[in-house]
Amino acid sequence: MDLERLSVTLRPRNHWEAIDLGVRFALSRARPLYAAWFALTLPVLAALTLIFALWLGEISWVLLIMWWLKPVFDRLALHVVSHAVFGEIPSLRQSLHALPGLLRNSRLLAALTWERFSLTRSIRLPVDQLEGLRGKAGRQRKSLLGRRIGSAATWHTLAWLHLETILWTGLLGLVWLLIPEDLMPAGVTLWKLLTAQPLWFSCLLYLPLLACSLLLEPLYVAGGFMLYLKRRTDLEAWDVELQFRRLALSHTMRSGLASVCVAILLGLLLSVATPSPAEAADSASLRETQISQSGETIKQVMQDPAFGKEETERRLHWRSSDEPKNKDAFKLPDGLRGLFQGLEGFFEWIGKALAMLGRIGGWLLILAALGLLLYLASRFGWFRNSGEAKAPPAELAGFDIRPQSLPDDLASAAHALLTAGDARGALSLLFRGSLSRLAHREQVAFARGDTEGDCLDRTRQQAAARAPYLARLLGCWQRLAYAHQVIPPAEIEALCQDWRKHFEEVSRG
């Protein structure tokens, strides 16, 4: 991703500032965002209304299914917001054209089943859709991102749920107050309408909730995406990288500014607090002392007379029909009796609704189990030959590592670029060739979303003999590409010669 095309300012923010930025950004791009959003949601809503409300007379099913399909709709909203953040607002045609790929490659089955009730789904969605990570790599990535922002993402979801509820009850109360009393049949109360639920009242009850949900959901997605960007900025120091790029540009106009850049970088690196060994040792000894004393503390607590004693509790229970009735029993007023009867009918309706949801949940669990079996079969190749291996990615950290995209004599080609004065091209070619050899010849298991640092870490774990050379090459590349330093030609020449020693042996072997 090109950080210089970002349409938001990267700076340290707390969690709530990031969420607020996402909401304000979505409102500033409301026209393309809601155009794509309603182009997808309104046809689905119309079809569900036709089937369940007009044909079957059950509008509550429309509300349930629209709520369950939110992860489907969220993928289109995130597509528009993520492109707009990087300065490219997709048209309605482009967004709808990209929808099949978004649904196919973003773990939609998991989002609709076992992850549907996740309170952190607003930050999980960018990992599934934008980074495309699967399996263990995806779980590790989500764990890393949620380590600092997981609680904020949870409160973000809960706050949005409460906001929808508040707006819904407000709209419902407003509509109820605006209904003339002359139009209401005699003897009809709100409790009777809640228990009987005629079709017109069901529409009055659920349509405001649908409207609030459809209007607020894109803002929820945008807030979660900005929270995700804030966490990635903290992890990968995007703001520092952009600042260095600006300093490097000004370095070409004034000499001597490179030392200032180095001083700023050292200050930023040294400002990160690390625990001292003495503090770690003190905390470890304190934990051991507490553990050793916990047994005695438990014994003292259990010897206290407050524990182990017997108590008698009196509880109220419903009187059965065969028990004698007390003629002098207290009788409720007619108004309260009608209220309790209405509440009884209302809770009976809730019980039926929960039973229906339980049946639906059971079928969904069965479908999820079948989907999981199909996923495991495709993931672990149960229907393929056992010797078939997973192909390496075609691109890593923005570099094309396909073998057919590289010259046969890579070291000579890099040396020719260096002789022609293209040091950046020479280092880029060496780095691409190194990653390609490691992925295709030494079977280092790179993932599609790996950064340059991730590639070096995987090389240290799976091809330790090549790691020192790759670390030297990556250091030169980062000094040239990001810090805009001049690399001595002799150093690049040595990298060309060492590349033959490390990787031409691999190709010959």
PLY file of the C-alpha trace (Angstrom):
ply
format ascii 1.0
element vertex 509
property float x
property float y
property float z
element edge 508
property int vertex1
property int vertex2
end_header
0.00 0.00 0.00
1.19 3.51 -0.86
1.21 5.46 2.40
1.77 8.77 0.62
-1.72 8.50 -0.91
-3.44 8.38 2.46
-6.24 10.94 2.73
-6.05 10.99 6.55
-3.25 12.31 8.71
-1.22 9.64 10.49
-0.45 10.60 14.08
-0.67 8.94 17.51
-4.36 8.70 18.50
-6.22 6.98 21.28
-8.88 4.39 20.49
-11.88 6.69 20.63
-10.24 9.33 18.44
-9.63 6.65 15.81
-13.27 5.51 15.91
-14.48 9.12 15.73
-12.17 9.72 12.76
-13.68 6.71 10.98
-17.24 7.95 11.51
-16.39 11.46 10.33
-14.51 10.09 7.32
-17.49 7.93 6.34
-19.83 10.92 6.62
-17.52 12.98 4.39
-17.73 10.21 1.73
-21.38 9.44 2.38
-22.57 9.62 -1.23
-20.44 6.80 -2.74
-20.57 4.81 0.49
-24.34 4.79 0.89
-24.92 4.44 -2.86
-23.07 1.11 -2.84
-24.59 0.16 0.53
-28.23 0.68 -0.50
-27.62 -0.84 -3.94
-26.91 -4.11 -2.12
-29.15 -3.97 0.95
-32.40 -2.58 -0.50
-32.91 -5.36 -3.11
-32.27 -7.98 -0.43
-34.68 -6.20 1.93
-37.34 -5.99 -0.81
-37.03 -9.72 -1.61
-37.24 -10.73 2.07
-40.24 -8.44 2.63
-42.05 -9.92 -0.35
-41.42 -13.49 0.83
-41.89 -13.26 4.60
-43.97 -10.14 5.26
-46.45 -10.10 2.37
-46.63 -13.82 1.62
-46.14 -15.48 5.03
-47.14 -12.52 7.22
-44.02 -12.79 9.43
-42.08 -9.54 9.24
-39.92 -10.50 12.24
-38.09 -12.96 9.98
-37.10 -10.07 7.73
-35.48 -8.33 10.69
-33.67 -11.50 11.82
-32.27 -12.37 8.38
-31.19 -8.79 7.64
-29.35 -8.73 10.97
-27.72 -12.10 10.27
-26.54 -10.95 6.81
-24.74 -7.88 8.14
-21.27 -9.47 7.54
-22.19 -9.80 3.85
-23.13 -6.14 3.59
-20.14 -5.01 5.69
-17.68 -6.33 3.10
-18.96 -3.91 0.47
-18.87 -0.98 2.92
-15.27 -1.79 3.88
-14.31 -2.01 0.20
-15.52 1.55 -0.41
-14.05 2.98 2.82
-10.63 1.32 2.43
-10.24 2.54 -1.15
-11.40 6.04 -0.20
-8.83 6.24 2.62
-6.07 5.71 0.04
-7.45 8.36 -2.30
-9.34 6.10 -4.71
-13.13 6.28 -4.39
-14.67 3.40 -6.38
-17.74 4.03 -8.47
-20.98 2.15 -7.90
-20.29 -0.11 -10.88
-16.77 -0.90 -9.64
-18.00 -1.69 -6.13
-20.72 -4.06 -7.32
-18.31 -5.68 -9.78
-15.88 -6.39 -6.92
-18.58 -7.88 -4.67
-18.28 -11.57 -5.78
-14.53 -11.55 -5.12
-15.07 -9.92 -1.72
-17.54 -12.60 -0.69
-15.40 -15.43 -2.02
-12.04 -14.50 -0.48
-12.90 -13.09 2.95
-13.94 -16.08 5.13
-17.65 -15.31 4.77
-18.74 -18.73 6.07
-16.94 -18.18 9.37
-18.33 -14.65 9.67
-21.90 -15.95 9.27
-21.55 -18.88 11.69
-19.14 -19.28 14.59
-17.80 -15.70 14.40
-21.21 -14.04 13.93
-21.53 -13.11 17.61
-17.96 -11.84 17.94
-17.84 -8.42 19.58
-14.56 -7.61 17.78
-15.79 -8.29 14.25
-15.14 -4.67 13.21
-11.34 -5.24 13.43
-11.45 -8.87 12.30
-13.05 -7.92 8.99
-10.05 -5.93 7.62
-7.72 -8.86 8.38
-9.97 -11.31 6.51
-10.74 -9.02 3.59
-7.69 -6.80 3.08
-4.84 -9.01 4.29
-6.39 -12.29 3.14
-4.76 -14.34 5.89
-6.04 -17.82 6.68
-5.50 -20.51 9.28
-2.79 -20.09 11.88
-1.36 -16.94 10.26
-4.78 -15.29 10.38
-5.34 -16.24 14.02
-1.92 -14.93 15.02
-2.52 -11.69 13.12
-5.91 -11.12 14.77
-4.42 -11.89 18.17
-1.63 -9.38 17.58
-4.00 -6.65 16.42
-6.50 -7.27 19.20
-3.88 -7.21 21.94
-4.22 -3.44 22.45
-7.51 -2.58 20.72
-9.65 -5.64 21.50
-11.45 -3.98 24.42
-12.04 -0.81 22.39
-13.49 -2.88 19.52
-15.79 -4.65 21.99
-17.06 -1.39 23.47
-17.40 -0.02 19.95
-19.81 -2.86 19.10
-21.76 -2.49 22.35
-22.01 1.29 21.96
-23.36 0.91 18.43
-25.91 -1.65 19.62
-27.14 0.75 22.29
-27.24 3.62 19.80
-29.43 1.58 17.44
-31.74 0.70 20.34
-32.04 4.30 21.52
-32.82 5.62 18.05
-35.29 2.81 17.45
-37.23 3.41 20.66
-37.21 7.14 19.97
-38.61 6.70 16.46
-41.14 4.15 17.69
-42.33 6.47 20.44
-42.59 9.39 18.02
-44.68 7.40 15.55
-46.91 6.09 18.34
-47.55 9.60 19.63
-48.45 10.82 16.14
-51.18 8.18 15.62
-54.58 9.88 16.17
-56.68 8.29 18.91
-59.70 8.22 16.58
-57.91 5.69 14.36
-57.27 3.28 17.24
-60.01 0.70 17.92
-61.75 0.92 21.27
-60.10 -1.05 24.07
-56.83 -1.54 22.20
-53.75 -1.00 24.37
-50.05 -1.21 23.65
-49.77 -4.51 25.55
-52.52 -6.09 23.49
-50.79 -5.00 20.30
-47.47 -6.41 21.52
-49.03 -9.80 22.24
-51.32 -10.04 19.20
-48.97 -8.25 16.77
-51.14 -7.60 13.72
-49.24 -7.03 10.49
-49.62 -3.24 10.53
-48.26 -3.06 14.08
-45.37 -5.41 13.22
-44.42 -3.07 10.39
-44.66 -0.11 12.76
-42.50 -1.97 15.29
-39.72 -3.34 13.07
-39.32 -0.91 10.18
-37.79 1.86 12.36
-35.29 -0.69 13.71
-34.37 -1.76 10.17
-33.94 1.88 9.15
-31.65 2.64 12.11
-29.59 -0.49 11.52
-29.10 0.17 7.79
-28.15 3.81 8.36
-25.67 3.19 11.18
-23.91 0.02 10.01
-21.58 1.70 7.41
-20.43 4.13 10.12
-19.73 1.16 12.41
-17.59 -0.47 9.70
-15.67 2.77 9.09
-14.97 3.20 12.81
-13.63 -0.34 13.06
-11.43 0.17 10.00
-9.86 3.31 11.46
-9.25 1.41 14.69
-7.47 -1.25 12.60
-5.37 1.42 10.84
-4.46 2.96 14.20
-3.18 -0.41 15.44
-1.18 -1.03 12.27
0.30 2.45 12.52
1.41 1.68 16.07
2.89 -1.68 15.07
4.60 -0.71 11.82
5.36 2.97 12.53
3.70 4.26 9.39
3.71 7.81 10.72
7.47 7.58 11.33
8.03 6.20 7.84
6.08 9.04 6.23
7.98 11.57 8.30
11.27 10.11 7.15
10.20 10.26 3.55
9.43 13.96 3.91
12.76 14.54 5.65
14.54 12.66 2.87
12.95 14.93 0.25
14.05 18.04 2.08
17.53 16.50 2.41
18.01 16.86 -1.34
17.56 20.64 -0.98
19.65 21.18 2.11
22.77 19.36 3.20
23.39 18.19 6.70
19.78 17.22 7.40
20.57 13.50 7.40
22.12 13.75 10.87
18.91 15.36 12.15
16.87 12.46 10.69
19.12 9.92 12.42
18.81 11.80 15.70
15.00 11.82 15.43
14.95 8.09 14.67
17.23 7.30 17.62
15.07 9.42 19.88
11.92 7.60 18.78
13.53 4.19 19.24
15.02 5.06 22.64
11.69 6.49 23.84
10.12 3.02 23.87
10.06 1.87 27.47
11.44 -1.58 28.19
11.25 -3.36 31.52
14.53 -3.60 33.38
15.92 -7.00 34.45
15.81 -5.93 38.09
12.06 -5.17 37.90
11.39 -8.49 36.18
13.35 -10.35 38.89
11.49 -8.50 41.68
8.09 -9.32 40.16
9.05 -12.99 39.76
10.19 -13.26 43.40
7.00 -11.51 44.55
4.84 -14.01 42.65
6.72 -16.94 44.19
6.20 -15.50 47.69
2.48 -15.00 47.07
2.07 -18.55 45.76
3.88 -20.03 48.78
1.65 -18.06 51.20
-1.63 -18.81 49.38
-2.06 -22.25 50.99
-1.89 -20.86 54.56
-4.29 -18.07 53.64
-6.85 -20.56 52.32
-6.66 -22.64 55.53
-7.21 -19.54 57.69
-10.22 -18.49 55.61
-11.82 -21.95 55.78
-11.47 -21.99 59.60
-13.52 -18.82 59.89
-17.01 -19.52 61.38
-18.60 -17.56 58.54
-17.92 -20.52 56.26
-19.48 -23.98 56.54
-22.60 -22.88 58.44
-26.11 -23.82 57.34
-28.75 -21.26 56.41
-32.45 -21.64 55.68
-33.85 -19.62 52.78
-37.49 -18.96 52.05
-38.54 -18.52 48.46
-41.85 -17.75 46.79
-43.26 -20.26 44.31
-46.36 -20.49 42.16
-49.31 -22.14 43.89
-50.45 -25.34 42.18
-54.06 -25.86 41.16
-54.76 -28.58 43.77
-53.73 -26.44 46.75
-56.60 -24.93 48.79
-57.31 -21.35 47.89
-57.51 -18.70 50.53
-60.71 -16.76 50.16
-59.21 -13.83 52.04
-56.25 -13.61 49.64
-55.34 -10.20 48.37
-56.83 -9.35 44.96
-55.03 -7.10 42.51
-56.86 -4.13 41.05
-58.27 -4.63 37.58
-55.72 -2.30 36.02
-52.74 -4.16 37.47
-54.30 -7.53 36.65
-54.64 -6.47 33.00
-51.06 -5.22 33.01
-49.73 -8.53 34.37
-51.83 -10.48 31.89
-50.34 -8.39 29.10
-46.84 -9.01 30.45
-47.56 -12.75 30.64
-48.60 -12.78 26.99
-45.62 -10.67 26.03
-43.14 -13.01 27.75
-44.92 -16.01 26.23
-44.33 -14.44 22.82
-40.67 -13.90 23.71
-40.40 -17.57 24.71
-41.80 -18.67 21.37
-39.41 -16.36 19.55
-36.44 -17.74 21.50
-37.56 -21.29 20.75
-37.71 -20.42 17.06
-34.24 -18.88 17.25
-33.01 -22.05 18.96
-34.27 -24.18 16.10
-32.68 -21.85 13.58
-29.44 -21.92 15.55
-29.46 -25.72 15.53
-29.79 -25.85 11.76
-27.11 -23.21 11.40
-24.77 -25.26 13.59
-25.37 -28.29 11.37
-24.67 -26.23 8.27
-21.57 -24.76 9.93
-20.30 -28.26 10.76
-20.79 -29.35 7.15
-19.06 -26.20 5.93
-16.19 -26.80 8.34
-15.77 -30.34 7.03
-15.70 -29.06 3.46
-13.19 -26.38 4.43
-10.94 -28.90 6.18
-11.19 -31.22 3.19
-10.05 -28.46 0.84
-7.54 -27.01 3.30
-5.72 -30.26 4.03
-6.17 -31.76 0.60
-8.30 -34.78 1.52
-9.53 -34.92 -2.07
-6.16 -34.20 -3.65
-3.01 -36.20 -4.09
-1.05 -36.39 -0.85
2.16 -35.20 -2.54
0.63 -31.93 -3.75
2.21 -28.92 -2.00
0.87 -25.42 -1.55
2.23 -23.04 -4.16
4.31 -20.09 -2.92
2.73 -16.65 -3.28
3.39 -14.71 -6.48
4.08 -11.49 -4.55
5.79 -10.79 -1.24
6.13 -7.40 0.46
5.26 -5.74 -2.85
7.90 -7.70 -4.85
7.13 -10.03 -7.75
8.95 -13.29 -6.87
7.73 -15.52 -9.70
10.72 -17.38 -11.22
9.66 -16.48 -14.77
9.85 -12.77 -13.92
13.58 -13.02 -13.04
16.60 -13.23 -15.39
18.57 -16.47 -15.67
21.86 -14.94 -14.50
20.47 -12.75 -11.77
23.78 -11.68 -10.21
25.14 -10.52 -13.59
21.91 -8.63 -14.30
22.11 -6.89 -10.92
25.77 -6.01 -11.57
24.79 -4.54 -14.95
22.17 -2.35 -13.29
24.75 -1.20 -10.74
27.22 -0.35 -13.52
24.50 1.67 -15.26
23.99 3.70 -12.06
20.72 2.08 -10.98
21.61 1.00 -7.45
17.95 0.81 -6.42
17.15 -1.54 -9.30
20.15 -3.74 -8.48
19.17 -4.13 -4.81
15.52 -4.71 -5.73
16.51 -7.45 -8.18
18.77 -9.13 -5.61
16.03 -9.03 -2.97
13.40 -10.41 -5.37
15.74 -13.18 -6.44
16.55 -14.09 -2.85
12.89 -14.36 -1.87
12.12 -16.36 -5.01
14.93 -18.86 -4.36
13.94 -19.22 -0.70
10.27 -19.78 -1.56
10.64 -22.08 -4.59
13.94 -23.89 -3.98
14.22 -24.09 -0.18
10.46 -24.23 0.47
10.38 -21.44 3.06
6.67 -21.12 3.89
6.08 -17.42 3.21
2.52 -16.09 3.56
0.92 -13.68 1.15
0.64 -10.86 3.69
4.22 -11.07 5.01
6.21 -7.85 5.28
9.93 -7.56 4.66
10.61 -8.14 8.35
8.30 -11.17 8.39
10.20 -12.66 5.45
13.47 -12.26 7.35
11.98 -13.89 10.47
10.70 -16.88 8.49
14.10 -17.26 6.83
15.81 -17.34 10.23
13.44 -20.09 11.34
13.41 -22.26 8.20
16.63 -21.46 6.30
19.05 -20.17 8.92
22.09 -20.45 6.64
20.66 -17.82 4.27
19.44 -15.44 6.99
22.69 -13.43 7.51
22.95 -12.60 3.81
19.24 -11.69 3.60
19.62 -9.44 6.66
22.55 -7.58 5.01
20.60 -7.23 1.77
17.44 -6.04 3.53
19.43 -3.51 5.57
20.93 -1.98 2.41
17.53 -1.94 0.73
15.84 -0.16 3.64
18.64 2.42 3.91
18.29 3.19 0.21
14.51 2.93 -0.26
13.26 4.47 3.00
16.10 6.59 4.41
17.33 7.60 0.92
20.96 7.06 1.86
23.64 6.52 -0.75
24.92 2.93 -0.65
28.61 2.54 -1.69
28.89 0.63 -4.99
31.49 -1.67 -3.44
28.94 -2.84 -0.87
26.38 -3.64 -3.57
29.12 -5.36 -5.62
29.88 -7.58 -2.61
26.19 -8.44 -2.31
26.15 -9.50 -5.97
29.15 -11.78 -5.45
27.74 -13.26 -2.22
24.38 -13.87 -3.91
26.11 -16.36 -6.21
27.64 -18.15 -3.23
24.34 -18.53 -1.40
21.69 -19.01 -4.07
23.39 -20.37 -7.18
24.47 -23.30 -5.00
20.81 -23.84 -4.21
19.84 -23.83 -7.88
22.68 -26.23 -8.79
21.82 -28.52 -5.90
0 1
1 2
2 3
3 4
4 5
5 6
6 7
7 8
8 9
9 10
10 11
11 12
12 13
13 14
14 15
15 16
16 17
17 18
18 19
19 20
20 21
21 22
22 23
23 24
24 25
25 26
26 27
27 28
28 29
29 30
30 31
31 32
32 33
33 34
34 35
35 36
36 37
37 38
38 39
39 40
40 41
41 42
42 43
43 44
44 45
45 46
46 47
47 48
48 49
49 50
50 51
51 52
52 53
53 54
54 55
55 56
56 57
57 58
58 59
59 60
60 61
61 62
62 63
63 64
64 65
65 66
66 67
67 68
68 69
69 70
70 71
71 72
72 73
73 74
74 75
75 76
76 77
77 78
78 79
79 80
80 81
81 82
82 83
83 84
84 85
85 86
86 87
87 88
88 89
89 90
90 91
91 92
92 93
93 94
94 95
95 96
96 97
97 98
98 99
99 100
100 101
101 102
102 103
103 104
104 105
105 106
106 107
107 108
108 109
109 110
110 111
111 112
112 113
113 114
114 115
115 116
116 117
117 118
118 119
119 120
120 121
121 122
122 123
123 124
124 125
125 126
126 127
127 128
128 129
129 130
130 131
131 132
132 133
133 134
134 135
135 136
136 137
137 138
138 139
139 140
140 141
141 142
142 143
143 144
144 145
145 146
146 147
147 148
148 149
149 150
150 151
151 152
152 153
153 154
154 155
155 156
156 157
157 158
158 159
159 160
160 161
161 162
162 163
163 164
164 165
165 166
166 167
167 168
168 169
169 170
170 171
171 172
172 173
173 174
174 175
175 176
176 177
177 178
178 179
179 180
180 181
181 182
182 183
183 184
184 185
185 186
186 187
187 188
188 189
189 190
190 191
191 192
192 193
193 194
194 195
195 196
196 197
197 198
198 199
199 200
200 201
201 202
202 203
203 204
204 205
205 206
206 207
207 208
208 209
209 210
210 211
211 212
212 213
213 214
214 215
215 216
216 217
217 218
218 219
219 220
220 221
221 222
222 223
223 224
224 225
225 226
226 227
227 228
228 229
229 230
230 231
231 232
232 233
233 234
234 235
235 236
236 237
237 238
238 239
239 240
240 241
241 242
242 243
243 244
244 245
245 246
246 247
247 248
248 249
249 250
250 251
251 252
252 253
253 254
254 255
255 256
256 257
257 258
258 259
259 260
260 261
261 262
262 263
263 264
264 265
265 266
266 267
267 268
268 269
269 270
270 271
271 272
272 273
273 274
274 275
275 276
276 277
277 278
278 279
279 280
280 281
281 282
282 283
283 284
284 285
285 286
286 287
287 288
288 289
289 290
290 291
291 292
292 293
293 294
294 295
295 296
296 297
297 298
298 299
299 300
300 301
301 302
302 303
303 304
304 305
305 306
306 307
307 308
308 309
309 310
310 311
311 312
312 313
313 314
314 315
315 316
316 317
317 318
318 319
319 320
320 321
321 322
322 323
323 324
324 325
325 326
326 327
327 328
328 329
329 330
330 331
331 332
332 333
333 334
334 335
335 336
336 337
337 338
338 339
339 340
340 341
341 342
342 343
343 344
344 345
345 346
346 347
347 348
348 349
349 350
350 351
351 352
352 353
353 354
354 355
355 356
356 357
357 358
358 359
359 360
360 361
361 362
362 363
363 364
364 365
365 366
366 367
367 368
368 369
369 370
370 371
371 372
372 373
373 374
374 375
375 376
376 377
377 378
378 379
379 380
380 381
381 382
382 383
383 384
384 385
385 386
386 387
387 388
388 389
389 390
390 391
391 392
392 393
393 394
394 395
395 396
396 397
397 398
398 399
399 400
400 401
401 402
402 403
403 404
404 405
405 406
406 407
407 408
408 409
409 410
410 411
411 412
412 413
413 414
414 415
415 416
416 417
417 418
418 419
419 420
420 421
421 422
422 423
423 424
424 425
425 426
426 427
427 428
428 429
429 430
430 431
431 432
432 433
433 434
434 435
435 436
436 437
437 438
438 439
439 440
440 441
441 442
442 443
443 444
444 445
445 446
446 447
447 448
448 449
449 450
450 451
451 452
452 453
453 454
454 455
455 456
456 457
457 458
458 459
459 460
460 461
461 462
462 463
463 464
464 465
465 466
466 467
467 468
468 469
469 470
470 471
471 472
472 473
473 474
474 475
475 476
476 477
477 478
478 479
479 480
480 481
481 482
482 483
483 484
484 485
485 486
486 487
487 488
488 489
489 490
490 491
491 492
492 493
493 494
494 495
495 496
496 497
497 498
498 499
499 500
500 501
501 502
502 503
503 504
504 505
505 506
506 507
507 508
